[in-house]
Amino acid sequence: MCLPCQASTQGTSSPPEPLKPSPLPEKAWTNVAVDFVGPFPTGEYLIVVIDEYSRYPEVEILITTSAKAAIPKLDAIFSRQGIPEILKSDNGPPFKGEEFENFANHLGFKHRKITPYWPRANGEAERFMKTIEKAIRAATVEGRNWKQAMYTFLRQYRAIPHSTISVSPSEALNNRKLKTHLPDTPSTPNNSEKDEEIRSRDEKNKSTMKSYSDKRNRAKPNNITLGDTVLLRQPKLNTLSTPFDPEPFRVVAVKNSIITARNKLRTVTRNSSFFKKIPHLPVHLEISDDEDNPPKTTTQPSQPPSPPLRRSSRQPRQPEYYGYANATIYTF
């Protein structure tokens, strides 16, 4: 199949790989994830930080998602819970600049950015964002103050046993129950037994989730290797947009399901499901490893000049009408 045909073929990218659940951190508040929710009708946003061990969420309200606005909110959260070892985020503008890098270096935490265009890599934050959005949306429909409803939701969420770890986020993080209007839950074991229970429940639930997800998505290990030629799936801009970028890429790095590929124009890093492997690339479309060397051009020998055009020497003759030469034509 020719390259334009392969770029125009829908739905033939690599299937998603089998799910690889991240292991539970050793301790609470060492690995946290951050993301934004909004904007809301008031023009405000939420910055959400969630602990990947206890599932304890911290939420702050801000009016813009810039790094200048986000950093003081994160500073306030870290003043309450302490500085994490790793903070995971997407590749949004607030987290890509020098200002946020300086903030991370100043406090001493490692900033880890997920694979571009692959939000499920930040799954803990993504799941909580959907939950809090639903709670705020319901409050807005009922005509209640969304901020007050959000605080009520957070109080209850932190106090209820989490379905994955079987204890409440507050107990898992701070080893104490929150007093709420909800019915009291049975007492939990001591710290060491609680940690064992959290790990056991977390592993069991992640295994069940992996089995279901792999079966539903028909997941398969990717067959893309270093040096392969691939096409990159691209967003649909209009009716004539091709599902894949017609400019081929060459794979330069493979790390589990994360693929880095390069062509003459750019280098991209995506999940393997964004790429389609090309079995054979035509010679005239092969990707050069040395982008600084332009293609060679050949000079054609000069052609002799064409002879000048001249007027025909044939004498014109008057046409015959109905077989009579020199007939006179009358017009009325």
Backbone torsions as a table, in degrees:
resi	resn	phi	psi	omega
1	MET	NA	135.7	-178.4
2	CYS	-69.5	162.2	-176.6
3	LEU	-61.9	-46.7	177.5
4	PRO	-58.4	-36.7	179.0
5	CYS	-66.9	-39.9	179.1
6	GLN	-66.7	-37.2	178.5
7	ALA	-69.1	-27.0	-177.3
8	SER	-90.8	-7.2	-177.8
9	THR	-79.9	126.5	-176.6
10	GLN	-85.8	142.3	167.2
11	GLY	70.6	30.5	178.8
12	THR	-119.6	23.9	174.9
13	SER	-73.9	170.8	-178.3
14	SER	-62.7	140.2	176.8
15	PRO	-67.2	156.8	178.4
16	PRO	-62.2	146.1	178.4
17	GLU	-76.0	160.7	174.3
18	PRO	-55.7	141.1	-177.3
19	LEU	-62.5	137.2	177.2
20	LYS	-120.1	87.1	-179.3
21	PRO	-60.1	139.1	178.5
22	SER	-74.3	141.7	-179.7
23	PRO	-68.3	153.4	178.5
24	LEU	-68.5	132.6	178.1
25	PRO	-58.7	158.8	-178.1
26	GLU	-66.2	-37.2	-176.7
27	LYS	-137.7	167.3	177.9
28	ALA	-72.5	146.3	175.3
29	TRP	58.9	31.9	171.0
30	THR	-99.1	-35.2	177.3
31	ASN	-120.3	117.5	179.8
32	VAL	-126.9	157.1	178.4
33	ALA	-121.2	146.8	-177.6
34	VAL	-130.9	145.9	176.0
35	ASP	-162.8	172.2	-179.4
36	PHE	-112.3	150.0	173.4
37	VAL	-125.3	137.8	178.0
38	GLY	127.1	-172.8	8.0
39	PRO	-80.0	156.1	175.8
40	PHE	-96.1	170.0	-177.8
41	PRO	-54.7	-26.1	178.8
42	THR	-79.7	-3.9	-177.9
43	GLY	86.2	4.2	-178.0
44	GLU	-95.6	163.5	178.9
45	TYR	-125.2	168.2	170.8
46	LEU	-117.9	138.0	168.3
47	ILE	-105.8	124.4	-173.7
48	VAL	-112.2	127.8	172.7
49	VAL	-121.0	124.4	-176.9
50	ILE	-127.6	134.5	180.0
51	ASP	-78.9	127.5	-175.8
52	GLU	-77.7	-11.1	175.6
53	TYR	-88.7	-56.1	-174.2
54	SER	-92.1	-15.0	-173.9
55	ARG	65.6	23.4	179.3
56	TYR	-79.5	124.3	-178.7
57	PRO	-98.3	141.2	169.1
58	GLU	-116.9	133.9	-175.0
59	VAL	-132.9	134.4	175.1
60	GLU	-129.5	148.8	178.8
61	ILE	-96.6	135.9	175.2
62	LEU	-141.9	166.4	-174.5
63	ILE	-101.3	-9.1	177.5
64	THR	-152.5	157.1	-178.6
65	THR	-97.9	19.6	179.6
66	SER	-70.8	159.7	178.0
67	ALA	-62.6	-35.1	-179.7
68	LYS	-62.3	-34.5	178.8
69	ALA	-85.1	-33.4	-174.9
70	ALA	-75.6	-36.7	-174.7
71	ILE	-60.8	-46.5	177.4
72	PRO	-61.3	-33.7	178.6
73	LYS	-68.1	-41.9	176.7
74	LEU	-65.1	-38.0	178.0
75	ASP	-60.8	-40.0	178.7
76	ALA	-65.7	-41.4	178.7
77	ILE	-64.3	-43.4	-178.8
78	PHE	-69.8	-23.1	176.0
79	SER	-71.1	-25.8	179.0
80	ARG	-86.9	-42.5	-172.0
81	GLN	-106.6	-12.0	-176.7
82	GLY	98.4	167.0	-178.0
83	ILE	-85.6	126.4	178.5
84	PRO	-75.1	167.6	174.5
85	GLU	-82.3	-39.0	-178.1
86	ILE	-132.8	132.0	172.8
87	LEU	-117.2	123.0	-176.9
88	LYS	-104.6	134.8	-179.1
89	SER	-144.7	172.8	172.6
90	ASP	-83.2	-166.7	-177.0
91	ASN	-102.5	28.0	-180.0
92	GLY	-64.9	160.2	-178.0
93	PRO	-52.8	-38.9	-178.5
94	PRO	-61.5	-26.5	-173.8
95	PHE	-100.9	1.3	-174.3
96	LYS	-102.6	-14.7	-172.2
97	GLY	-86.9	173.3	179.8
98	GLU	-67.0	-31.8	-178.0
99	GLU	-61.1	-44.8	-179.8
100	PHE	-72.0	-34.8	177.4
101	GLU	-62.1	-41.2	178.0
102	ASN	-65.4	-37.3	178.5
103	PHE	-63.2	-43.7	179.0
104	ALA	-64.5	-42.2	179.4
105	ASN	-66.3	-37.2	-179.1
106	HIS	-65.1	-43.7	-179.2
107	LEU	-84.0	-22.5	175.4
108	GLY	89.5	26.9	174.1
109	PHE	-107.5	155.9	179.2
110	LYS	-88.8	128.0	178.9
111	HIS	-97.7	117.0	-178.5
112	ARG	-113.1	121.2	179.1
113	LYS	-98.4	137.1	-177.1
114	ILE	-77.3	171.3	177.2
115	THR	-60.6	131.6	179.6
116	PRO	-56.2	142.3	177.5
117	TYR	59.4	30.5	178.9
118	TRP	-137.7	70.4	-174.0
119	PRO	-62.8	-23.3	-179.2
120	ARG	-65.9	-14.2	174.2
121	ALA	-68.4	-18.3	175.3
122	ASN	-111.1	48.0	-168.1
123	GLY	-61.0	-37.9	-177.1
124	GLU	-61.5	-45.5	178.7
125	ALA	-68.5	-39.7	-178.8
126	GLU	-62.5	-42.3	179.9
127	ARG	-64.9	-43.0	-179.4
128	PHE	-67.1	-36.0	179.2
129	MET	-60.2	-41.8	178.5
130	LYS	-63.4	-38.4	-178.7
131	THR	-67.0	-46.1	-177.9
132	ILE	-72.0	-33.2	175.0
133	GLU	-61.1	-43.1	179.8
134	LYS	-62.9	-41.8	180.0
135	ALA	-64.8	-42.7	-179.6
136	ILE	-70.1	-37.9	178.3
137	ARG	-62.6	-42.6	179.1
138	ALA	-63.3	-40.3	178.8
139	ALA	-64.7	-38.3	179.4
140	THR	-66.4	-41.5	178.3
141	VAL	-62.0	-36.7	-179.9
142	GLU	-80.1	-4.0	178.6
143	GLY	81.3	15.4	179.4
144	ARG	-88.7	160.0	176.6
145	ASN	-67.2	119.3	-171.6
146	TRP	-68.6	-29.4	179.6
147	LYS	-69.8	-44.2	178.4
148	GLN	-64.6	-39.5	177.7
149	ALA	-63.9	-35.5	179.3
150	MET	-65.2	-42.7	-179.9
151	TYR	-65.9	-37.7	176.0
152	THR	-63.1	-43.5	178.8
153	PHE	-61.1	-45.5	-178.8
154	LEU	-62.5	-40.4	179.7
155	ARG	-61.5	-42.6	-179.8
156	GLN	-72.3	-40.8	-179.2
157	TYR	-61.3	-40.9	-178.7
158	ARG	-71.0	-22.2	-174.8
159	ALA	-96.1	-20.7	-176.4
160	ILE	-86.4	138.0	175.9
161	PRO	-56.1	129.5	-179.6
162	HIS	-74.6	139.4	-175.0
163	SER	-62.6	-26.8	-176.9
164	THR	-84.9	-39.0	-173.4
165	ILE	-109.0	-3.9	173.1
166	SER	71.9	-5.2	174.1
167	VAL	-122.6	164.2	-178.5
168	SER	-73.8	150.6	177.0
169	PRO	-56.4	-36.3	-179.9
170	SER	-64.7	-42.8	178.6
171	GLU	-67.4	-39.9	-178.8
172	ALA	-67.2	-32.7	-178.1
173	LEU	-89.3	-50.8	-171.5
174	ASN	-110.0	0.5	179.5
175	ASN	57.7	38.9	174.6
176	ARG	-152.4	153.3	178.3
177	LYS	-87.4	149.1	173.3
178	LEU	-92.5	139.3	175.9
179	LYS	-83.1	122.4	179.0
180	THR	-137.4	-178.9	175.8
181	HIS	-84.3	1.2	-179.4
182	LEU	-79.8	155.3	175.8
183	PRO	-58.5	141.9	-178.1
184	ASP	-68.9	146.1	178.8
185	THR	-102.2	158.9	-179.8
186	PRO	-58.2	151.4	180.0
187	SER	-65.5	151.2	-177.5
188	THR	-102.2	159.8	-179.6
189	PRO	-69.2	-179.5	179.7
190	ASN	-70.6	178.9	-170.6
191	ASN	-59.3	-47.7	-176.5
192	SER	-66.2	-42.7	178.2
193	GLU	-67.4	-35.3	179.6
194	LYS	-65.1	-42.2	179.2
195	ASP	-63.0	-41.9	178.0
196	GLU	-62.5	-41.2	179.6
197	GLU	-66.5	-41.6	178.9
198	ILE	-60.2	-45.6	-178.1
199	ARG	-67.2	-40.6	-180.0
200	SER	-64.5	-46.2	-179.9
201	ARG	-66.8	-39.5	180.0
202	ASP	-62.8	-45.9	-179.7
203	GLU	-64.3	-42.4	-179.3
204	LYS	-64.1	-46.3	-178.3
205	ASN	-68.6	-37.4	178.1
206	LYS	-67.5	-36.2	177.6
207	SER	-64.9	-42.5	177.8
208	THR	-63.8	-43.5	179.5
209	MET	-63.0	-41.2	179.1
210	LYS	-62.3	-45.6	-179.3
211	SER	-60.7	-44.7	-179.6
212	TYR	-66.7	-44.9	-177.7
213	SER	-64.7	-44.3	-179.1
214	ASP	-63.3	-38.6	179.9
215	LYS	-69.9	-42.9	-178.6
216	ARG	-66.0	-41.1	-176.8
217	ASN	-90.4	-0.3	-177.3
218	ARG	51.7	49.4	-174.3
219	ALA	-67.8	143.2	177.2
220	LYS	-141.3	148.4	174.5
221	PRO	-61.4	138.7	-177.4
222	ASN	-73.5	149.5	-179.0
223	ASN	-107.3	19.9	179.3
224	ILE	-86.8	128.9	-178.4
225	THR	-125.7	169.5	-179.3
226	LEU	-58.7	131.4	179.1
227	GLY	92.8	-8.9	179.0
228	ASP	-66.5	152.5	173.5
229	THR	-99.0	130.4	-173.3
230	VAL	-137.4	162.5	170.1
231	LEU	-110.1	146.9	-177.5
232	LEU	-103.7	128.1	175.6
233	ARG	-65.2	137.5	-177.1
234	GLN	-128.4	158.0	179.2
235	PRO	-66.3	150.2	179.4
236	LYS	-84.9	112.4	-177.8
237	LEU	-92.7	-33.1	178.8
238	ASN	-155.2	-176.3	-175.6
239	THR	-60.6	-34.0	-175.4
240	LEU	-93.1	1.7	178.1
241	SER	-65.1	135.6	177.8
242	THR	-82.8	148.1	178.6
243	PRO	-60.5	-28.4	-178.6
244	PHE	-123.7	148.3	174.6
245	ASP	-63.9	122.7	-177.6
246	PRO	-69.0	-12.3	177.7
247	GLU	-84.4	114.2	-174.9
248	PRO	-69.4	156.2	177.4
249	PHE	-119.4	157.5	172.3
250	ARG	-115.2	132.9	-177.9
251	VAL	-72.7	125.3	-178.8
252	VAL	-113.3	-12.8	178.5
253	ALA	-157.4	140.4	177.6
254	VAL	-133.5	121.6	176.6
255	LYS	-133.2	99.5	-174.8
256	ASN	57.1	-117.6	-179.4
257	SER	-95.9	4.6	-178.8
258	ILE	-96.2	121.2	-177.2
259	ILE	-114.9	133.1	172.5
260	THR	-113.3	126.9	-177.1
261	ALA	-132.9	155.8	-175.1
262	ARG	-139.3	143.4	167.5
263	ASN	-130.8	-165.0	-175.5
264	LYS	-69.1	-17.6	-174.1
265	LEU	-102.8	-35.5	-172.5
266	ARG	-161.7	168.8	174.2
267	THR	-120.6	132.1	-177.5
268	VAL	-129.2	151.9	173.6
269	THR	-124.9	123.3	-177.2
270	ARG	-144.0	168.7	169.6
271	ASN	-68.5	152.2	-175.6
272	SER	-59.7	-25.3	-178.8
273	SER	-69.4	-10.3	178.3
274	PHE	-84.7	-8.0	-173.8
275	PHE	-112.9	151.6	172.7
276	LYS	-125.6	125.6	-177.6
277	LYS	-76.7	135.9	177.6
278	ILE	-103.2	119.8	-177.8
279	PRO	-61.5	-47.8	-177.2
280	HIS	-138.4	134.6	179.5
281	LEU	-108.8	129.7	177.1
282	PRO	-55.2	148.0	-175.0
283	VAL	-58.7	-41.2	-175.9
284	HIS	-72.3	-7.8	179.0
285	LEU	-110.9	6.9	-177.8
286	GLU	-63.4	145.2	-176.9
287	ILE	-86.5	126.4	179.8
288	SER	-78.7	137.5	176.7
289	ASP	-74.9	-24.4	179.4
290	ASP	-106.0	101.3	-175.6
291	GLU	-78.0	-12.5	-177.6
292	ASP	-82.4	-14.6	-178.7
293	ASN	-95.7	111.0	178.5
294	PRO	-71.6	157.6	179.5
295	PRO	-63.8	144.3	-180.0
296	LYS	-72.8	146.3	178.1
297	THR	-115.1	146.2	179.2
298	THR	-108.2	143.0	-179.2
299	THR	-98.8	124.6	178.9
300	GLN	-81.6	141.9	177.0
301	PRO	-63.0	146.6	-178.0
302	SER	-67.6	142.1	-179.8
303	GLN	-93.6	144.4	177.2
304	PRO	-64.0	148.4	-177.9
305	PRO	-65.3	147.1	178.7
306	SER	-72.6	145.4	178.7
307	PRO	-65.1	147.9	-178.5
308	PRO	-67.3	148.0	177.6
309	LEU	-75.8	144.1	177.2
310	ARG	-130.4	156.8	-178.9
311	ARG	-76.2	143.8	-179.8
312	SER	-64.8	143.0	180.0
313	SER	-95.0	3.8	-178.8
314	ARG	-69.5	135.6	179.0
315	GLN	-80.6	132.0	179.2
316	PRO	-72.3	147.1	178.2
317	ARG	-121.9	145.7	178.1
318	GLN	-74.1	134.8	-177.2
319	PRO	-69.6	154.5	175.7
320	GLU	-91.2	141.2	178.6
321	TYR	-112.8	118.7	179.1
322	TYR	54.2	36.2	176.1
323	GLY	84.0	1.9	-179.6
324	TYR	-111.5	122.5	177.2
325	ALA	-80.3	151.9	178.2
326	ASN	56.7	28.8	178.6
327	ALA	-71.8	147.7	178.9
328	THR	-93.2	130.2	-178.9
329	ILE	-102.6	122.6	178.6
330	TYR	-103.6	140.0	175.8
331	THR	-119.2	140.1	-178.6
332	PHE	-114.2	NA	NA
